[in-house]
Amino acid sequence: MRIGTLLILGACLCAALPAASSERLPADWEKVLREQLQCKISFDFADNEPAEAIGFLMSFSTLKAIVVDSDAFKDANRLKMAAQDVPAYQTLTQVLDRAGLEFQPGDFALYVVKKGAPAQERIKPLKPVSAWEQEFYKAVQRKVTFEWRDKTLYEAAAYLGELCKVNILLDPRLTAPDAPTTSMQVKAVTGEEALMGFIGSQDLNYQLRDEALFIHPKGLYMEAAAAAAALTPTERETLRTALAELGAEDFDVRQRASKTLSGLGARVVFALRQALPQAAGPEVRMRLKELLGKFPMVDFFGEAPDAAKALDALDRCVSFELANNSLEETLSFLTELARLQANTTIKLAATADAKPLRETLRVQSMKLGHALRWVARLAGARIALQDGVLVFEKRQ
């Protein structure tokens, strides 16, 4: 996972410069940048990091965001440069060249990377559809200015959520003790731009779900429909053949079938799950389980219809924060919270295999049903409705 330093500079420091796009990078960003940085500057980089010099020079442009890949500066020398009355663009070009760097455009930011680095995958913009998504979008259009250094991803997401008054949740992989830290500096940009810059700087992706922006590693949590659509007719036939060959008598054939299924990736997880109960023999079951262990939980958001209906009925809003709570502690707390804040009596329970699960979670002004969904998901559990009780089961 890439650890990035994010510099987002929103206010134009040269009043005569022409304005650029207020949200996204213009299609002709390079031309715009060159025109804006024709202003003459004087500087003395006595012993500066390249990132510091780039941030200073980009402050003279209305192109707002720069995502600096920290790996790009591992072998870069500190800068010793000085000049008077030279065009800022000329200096920027020299700084990038001396450091062996170049710009790559994204939707919301310019990425500073090593020359010849693979193109950055662009982060999709927010496209609000439902009523809550529209409210979320509106909330993150306010302008923000802040700076932080070496925050954990959880701390960073919590800070952005509090600043914009929205719910930002992280995949559990991103809250592990060995998860990276991040540094970020923004000036007079929208919360959306800050969010997209933060997500892009960590090589992550996001989804809008159940009153929250959920940040996760790229490539996880494919939808069932998307997974099915991603397989070509030839791949579907390859899948069918490989599943049949997992039970072949010849060991080499079984090995080849496992390798073929692994090569098809997460798109075949649904087929593997369906095949597991009908597996012919312990070795086939073992191979299917090994394959499933390589792939992410594609049904992370799935729910049984009766449980979904019960959760949807819990529509009063709650706010809370959990800090490494056990699942039993969490369920006891949420039962009392529902009684006090939502004026609702709910019955929650956890199965024995789910009880050891723990989690850290922060939500603000979220419907109780959605909060319970996130409690379950981020603890690695699934909610089922059993005799009127919402039961948290360990996700298989």
C-alpha positions as CSV (number, residue, x, y, z in Angstrom):
1,M,0.0,0.0,0.0
2,R,1.4,3.4,-0.9
3,I,1.9,5.9,1.8
4,G,1.4,9.4,0.4
5,T,2.0,13.0,1.5
6,L,-0.9,15.2,0.3
7,L,-0.5,18.9,-0.3
8,I,-3.7,20.6,-1.5
9,L,-3.4,24.3,-2.1
10,G,-6.6,26.1,-2.9
11,A,-6.2,29.9,-2.7
12,C,-4.5,31.8,-5.6
13,L,-1.6,33.8,-4.3
14,C,-1.2,35.9,-7.5
15,A,-4.3,38.0,-8.0
16,A,-3.6,38.4,-11.8
17,L,-3.7,34.6,-12.5
18,P,-6.7,33.2,-14.4
19,A,-9.1,31.0,-12.5
20,A,-9.1,27.2,-13.0
21,S,-11.9,24.7,-12.5
22,S,-13.3,25.0,-9.0
23,E,-13.5,21.2,-8.4
24,R,-11.9,19.0,-11.0
25,L,-8.7,19.4,-12.9
26,P,-9.2,21.0,-16.3
27,A,-8.6,18.8,-19.3
28,D,-5.8,21.1,-20.5
29,W,-4.3,21.3,-17.0
30,E,-0.7,21.4,-18.3
31,K,-1.5,24.5,-20.4
32,V,-3.3,26.1,-17.6
33,L,-0.5,25.4,-15.2
34,R,2.1,26.8,-17.5
35,E,0.1,30.0,-18.0
36,Q,-0.5,30.5,-14.3
37,L,3.1,30.0,-13.4
38,Q,4.5,32.7,-15.7
39,C,4.6,35.0,-12.7
40,K,8.2,36.0,-11.7
41,I,9.4,34.8,-8.4
42,S,12.6,34.9,-6.3
43,F,13.5,32.0,-4.0
44,D,16.3,30.4,-2.1
45,F,16.1,26.7,-1.5
46,A,19.0,26.3,0.9
47,D,18.4,22.7,1.9
48,N,14.8,21.8,1.1
49,E,12.9,18.6,0.4
50,P,11.6,18.4,-3.2
51,A,8.0,18.2,-1.8
52,E,8.5,21.5,0.0
53,A,9.7,23.2,-3.1
54,I,6.9,21.7,-5.2
55,G,4.3,22.8,-2.7
56,F,5.7,26.4,-2.7
57,L,5.7,26.7,-6.4
58,M,2.2,25.2,-6.9
59,S,0.9,27.7,-4.4
60,F,1.0,30.2,-7.2
61,S,-1.5,28.2,-9.2
62,T,-5.3,27.7,-8.8
63,L,-4.8,24.1,-9.7
64,K,-5.6,22.9,-6.2
65,A,-4.3,19.5,-5.4
66,I,-1.0,17.7,-5.5
67,V,-0.6,14.2,-4.3
68,V,3.1,13.5,-3.6
69,D,4.0,9.8,-3.5
70,S,6.4,9.4,-0.7
71,D,8.2,6.6,-2.5
72,A,9.2,9.1,-5.2
73,F,11.5,10.9,-2.8
74,K,13.3,7.9,-1.3
75,D,16.4,8.6,-3.4
76,A,15.9,12.3,-4.1
77,N,18.5,14.8,-3.0
78,R,17.6,17.8,-1.0
79,L,17.5,21.0,-3.1
80,K,20.0,23.8,-3.1
81,M,18.7,26.3,-5.6
82,A,18.4,30.1,-5.7
83,A,17.2,32.6,-8.3
84,Q,15.6,36.0,-8.7
85,D,12.8,37.1,-11.0
86,V,12.4,33.8,-12.9
87,P,9.1,32.3,-14.1
88,A,7.7,29.9,-11.5
89,Y,6.9,27.3,-14.2
90,Q,10.6,27.2,-15.2
91,T,11.7,26.6,-11.6
92,L,9.0,23.9,-11.1
93,T,10.3,22.1,-14.2
94,Q,13.8,22.2,-12.9
95,V,12.8,20.9,-9.5
96,L,10.9,17.9,-11.0
97,D,13.7,17.1,-13.4
98,R,16.5,17.2,-10.7
99,A,14.4,15.0,-8.4
100,G,13.6,12.5,-11.3
101,L,9.9,13.2,-11.0
102,E,6.9,14.1,-13.2
103,F,3.3,15.0,-12.9
104,Q,0.5,12.5,-13.7
105,P,-3.1,13.9,-13.9
106,G,-6.0,12.5,-11.9
107,D,-9.6,13.6,-11.6
108,F,-9.0,15.8,-8.6
109,A,-5.3,16.1,-8.2
110,L,-1.9,16.1,-9.9
111,Y,0.2,13.1,-8.8
112,V,3.9,13.6,-8.3
113,V,5.6,10.3,-9.2
114,K,9.0,9.0,-10.4
115,K,9.5,9.4,-14.1
116,G,8.0,6.5,-16.0
117,A,5.9,5.3,-13.1
118,P,2.7,3.4,-14.1
119,A,-0.3,5.7,-14.5
120,Q,-2.4,6.4,-11.4
121,E,-5.8,4.8,-11.3
122,R,-8.3,7.6,-11.2
123,I,-10.7,8.0,-8.3
124,K,-14.4,8.2,-9.4
125,P,-16.1,11.4,-8.3
126,L,-19.1,11.4,-6.0
127,K,-22.3,10.8,-7.9
128,P,-25.2,11.3,-5.4
129,V,-28.4,9.4,-6.2
130,S,-30.5,8.8,-3.1
131,A,-31.6,11.5,-0.7
132,W,-28.9,10.7,1.9
133,E,-26.3,10.7,-0.8
134,Q,-27.4,14.1,-1.9
135,E,-27.1,15.4,1.7
136,F,-23.7,13.8,2.0
137,Y,-22.6,15.5,-1.2
138,K,-23.9,18.9,0.0
139,A,-22.0,18.5,3.3
140,V,-18.6,17.9,1.6
141,Q,-18.9,21.0,-0.7
142,R,-18.0,23.3,2.1
143,K,-14.4,24.7,2.0
144,V,-11.9,23.4,4.5
145,T,-8.3,24.3,5.6
146,F,-6.2,22.1,7.8
147,E,-2.9,20.3,8.3
148,W,-1.9,17.0,10.0
149,R,1.2,14.9,10.3
150,D,1.6,11.2,10.7
151,K,-2.0,10.3,11.6
152,T,-3.2,6.8,11.3
153,L,-5.8,6.2,8.6
154,Y,-8.5,5.8,11.2
155,E,-7.6,9.1,12.8
156,A,-7.5,10.8,9.4
157,A,-10.9,9.4,8.4
158,A,-12.4,10.4,11.8
159,Y,-11.0,13.9,11.5
160,L,-12.4,14.4,8.0
161,G,-15.7,13.0,9.0
162,E,-15.9,15.4,12.0
163,L,-14.8,18.3,9.9
164,C,-17.4,17.7,7.1
165,K,-20.1,16.3,9.5
166,V,-20.4,13.0,7.6
167,N,-19.7,9.4,8.3
168,I,-16.5,8.0,6.9
169,L,-15.7,4.4,7.7
170,L,-12.7,2.2,7.1
171,D,-12.3,-1.4,6.1
172,P,-10.8,-3.3,9.0
173,R,-7.6,-4.0,7.1
174,L,-6.9,-0.3,7.3
175,T,-7.2,-0.1,11.1
176,A,-4.7,-2.8,11.8
177,P,-1.7,-1.9,14.1
178,D,0.7,-2.1,11.1
179,A,-1.5,0.1,8.9
180,P,0.3,3.2,7.4
181,T,0.2,6.7,8.6
182,T,-0.5,9.8,6.5
183,S,0.3,13.5,6.4
184,M,-2.0,16.0,4.7
185,Q,-2.2,19.8,4.2
186,V,-5.1,21.5,2.6
187,K,-6.0,25.2,2.0
188,A,-9.5,26.5,1.0
189,V,-10.7,23.4,-0.9
190,T,-13.9,21.5,-0.8
191,G,-14.3,18.6,1.6
192,E,-14.9,16.4,-1.5
193,E,-11.5,17.4,-2.9
194,A,-9.8,16.7,0.4
195,L,-11.5,13.3,0.6
196,M,-10.6,12.3,-2.9
197,G,-7.1,13.4,-2.4
198,F,-6.8,11.4,0.8
199,I,-8.2,8.3,-0.8
200,G,-6.0,8.7,-3.9
201,S,-2.8,9.3,-1.9
202,Q,-3.3,6.0,-0.1
203,D,-4.1,4.0,-3.3
204,L,-7.6,3.2,-1.9
205,N,-11.1,3.3,-3.2
206,Y,-14.5,4.0,-1.7
207,Q,-18.2,3.2,-1.9
208,L,-21.3,5.2,-0.7
209,R,-23.3,2.8,1.5
210,D,-25.9,3.1,4.2
211,E,-25.3,6.7,5.2
212,A,-21.5,6.4,5.1
213,L,-18.5,6.7,2.7
214,F,-16.7,3.4,3.1
215,I,-13.0,3.4,2.3
216,H,-11.3,0.1,1.4
217,P,-8.4,-1.3,-0.6
218,K,-8.9,-1.3,-4.3
219,G,-10.5,-4.3,-5.9
220,L,-12.5,-5.5,-2.9
221,Y,-16.2,-6.1,-2.4
222,M,-17.3,-6.7,-6.0
223,E,-21.1,-7.0,-6.4
224,A,-22.7,-10.3,-7.5
225,A,-24.0,-8.7,-10.7
226,A,-20.7,-7.1,-11.4
227,A,-18.8,-10.4,-10.8
228,A,-21.1,-12.3,-13.1
229,A,-20.9,-9.7,-15.8
230,A,-17.1,-9.6,-15.6
231,L,-16.8,-13.2,-16.8
232,T,-16.7,-13.7,-20.6
233,P,-18.5,-16.7,-22.2
234,T,-15.1,-18.4,-22.6
235,E,-14.2,-17.7,-19.0
236,R,-17.5,-19.2,-17.8
237,E,-16.7,-22.3,-19.7
238,T,-13.2,-22.4,-18.2
239,L,-14.7,-22.0,-14.8
240,R,-17.1,-24.9,-15.3
241,T,-14.3,-27.2,-16.6
242,A,-11.9,-26.3,-13.8
243,L,-14.5,-26.9,-11.1
244,A,-15.2,-30.3,-12.6
245,E,-11.5,-31.1,-12.7
246,L,-10.9,-30.3,-9.0
247,G,-12.2,-33.9,-8.4
248,A,-10.1,-35.6,-11.2
249,E,-8.1,-38.7,-10.4
250,D,-4.9,-37.2,-11.8
251,F,-3.1,-35.0,-9.3
252,D,-1.6,-32.7,-12.0
253,V,-5.1,-32.1,-13.4
254,R,-6.3,-31.1,-9.9
255,Q,-3.3,-28.8,-9.5
256,R,-3.9,-27.2,-12.9
257,A,-7.6,-26.7,-12.1
258,S,-6.8,-24.9,-8.8
259,K,-4.3,-22.7,-10.6
260,T,-6.9,-21.9,-13.3
261,L,-9.5,-20.9,-10.8
262,S,-7.0,-18.8,-8.9
263,G,-6.2,-17.0,-12.1
264,L,-9.8,-16.0,-12.7
265,G,-9.7,-14.1,-9.4
266,A,-12.5,-12.7,-7.2
267,R,-15.0,-12.8,-10.0
268,V,-15.5,-16.6,-9.4
269,V,-16.1,-16.4,-5.7
270,F,-19.8,-16.8,-6.0
271,A,-19.4,-19.9,-8.1
272,L,-16.9,-21.3,-5.6
273,R,-19.2,-20.7,-2.7
274,Q,-22.0,-22.4,-4.5
275,A,-19.8,-25.4,-5.3
276,L,-18.5,-25.9,-1.7
277,P,-21.6,-27.6,-0.2
278,Q,-21.7,-30.1,-3.2
279,A,-18.0,-30.8,-3.1
280,A,-17.1,-34.4,-3.9
281,G,-14.7,-35.4,-1.2
282,P,-12.5,-33.7,1.4
283,E,-9.7,-32.7,-1.0
284,V,-12.1,-30.8,-3.3
285,R,-13.5,-29.0,-0.2
286,M,-10.0,-28.2,0.9
287,R,-9.1,-26.8,-2.5
288,L,-12.2,-24.7,-2.6
289,K,-11.6,-23.3,0.9
290,E,-8.0,-22.4,0.0
291,L,-9.2,-20.6,-3.1
292,L,-11.9,-18.7,-1.2
293,G,-9.3,-17.7,1.4
294,K,-7.4,-15.9,-1.4
295,F,-10.3,-13.7,-2.3
296,P,-12.1,-10.9,-0.5
297,M,-15.6,-11.2,0.9
298,V,-17.6,-10.2,-2.2
299,D,-20.9,-10.5,-0.2
300,F,-19.7,-8.1,2.5
301,F,-23.0,-6.0,2.1
302,G,-25.4,-8.9,1.6
303,E,-28.3,-9.5,4.0
304,A,-31.2,-11.9,4.3
305,P,-34.5,-10.2,3.3
306,D,-36.1,-10.6,6.7
307,A,-33.1,-9.2,8.5
308,A,-32.9,-6.3,6.0
309,K,-36.6,-5.4,6.6
310,A,-36.1,-5.5,10.4
311,L,-33.0,-3.2,10.2
312,D,-34.8,-0.8,7.8
313,A,-37.5,-0.3,10.4
314,L,-34.9,1.1,12.9
315,D,-34.9,4.5,11.4
316,R,-34.2,6.8,14.4
317,C,-30.8,8.4,14.4
318,V,-27.9,7.6,16.8
319,S,-24.3,8.7,17.3
320,F,-21.6,6.8,19.1
321,E,-17.9,5.7,19.1
322,L,-16.5,2.3,19.9
323,A,-12.9,1.8,20.9
324,N,-11.8,-1.8,20.6
325,N,-15.0,-3.0,22.2
326,S,-15.9,-6.7,22.3
327,L,-19.0,-7.6,20.3
328,E,-20.9,-8.4,23.5
329,E,-20.1,-5.0,25.0
330,T,-21.1,-3.3,21.7
331,L,-24.5,-5.1,21.5
332,S,-25.3,-4.3,25.2
333,F,-24.3,-0.7,24.6
334,L,-26.5,-0.4,21.4
335,T,-29.5,-2.0,23.1
336,E,-29.4,0.7,25.8
337,L,-28.6,3.4,23.2
338,A,-31.6,2.5,21.2
339,R,-33.8,2.6,24.3
340,L,-32.5,6.0,25.4
341,Q,-32.0,7.9,22.1
342,A,-34.2,6.2,19.6
343,N,-37.0,5.2,22.0
344,T,-36.8,1.7,20.5
345,T,-36.6,-1.6,22.2
346,I,-34.5,-4.1,20.2
347,K,-33.2,-7.5,21.1
348,L,-29.6,-8.3,20.0
349,A,-27.6,-11.4,20.5
350,A,-24.3,-12.9,19.2
351,T,-23.5,-16.5,18.4
352,A,-20.7,-18.2,20.3
353,D,-18.2,-18.0,17.4
354,A,-18.9,-14.3,16.9
355,K,-18.4,-13.3,20.5
356,P,-14.6,-13.0,20.3
357,L,-14.9,-10.3,17.6
358,R,-13.8,-6.8,18.5
359,E,-14.0,-3.5,16.7
360,T,-13.4,0.3,16.6
361,L,-16.1,2.4,14.9
362,R,-17.4,6.0,15.0
363,V,-20.7,7.1,13.5
364,Q,-22.6,10.4,13.8
365,S,-26.3,11.0,13.2
366,M,-26.9,7.6,11.4
367,K,-30.1,5.6,11.4
368,L,-29.9,2.8,14.0
369,G,-30.5,0.1,11.4
370,H,-27.6,1.3,9.3
371,A,-25.4,1.6,12.4
372,L,-26.1,-2.0,13.3
373,R,-25.2,-3.0,9.7
374,W,-21.8,-1.3,10.0
375,V,-21.2,-2.8,13.5
376,A,-21.7,-6.2,12.0
377,R,-19.7,-5.7,8.8
378,L,-16.7,-4.1,10.5
379,A,-16.6,-6.8,13.2
380,G,-16.7,-9.6,10.6
381,A,-20.2,-10.6,11.5
382,R,-23.5,-10.9,9.6
383,I,-27.0,-10.1,11.0
384,A,-29.8,-12.7,10.9
385,L,-33.3,-12.5,12.3
386,Q,-34.2,-15.5,14.6
387,D,-37.4,-15.5,16.5
388,G,-37.6,-11.7,16.6
389,V,-34.0,-11.3,17.7
390,L,-31.3,-9.7,15.6
391,V,-28.4,-12.2,15.9
392,F,-24.8,-11.4,15.0
393,E,-23.2,-14.5,13.4
394,K,-19.5,-14.8,12.4
395,R,-19.2,-14.3,8.7
396,Q,-18.1,-17.5,7.0
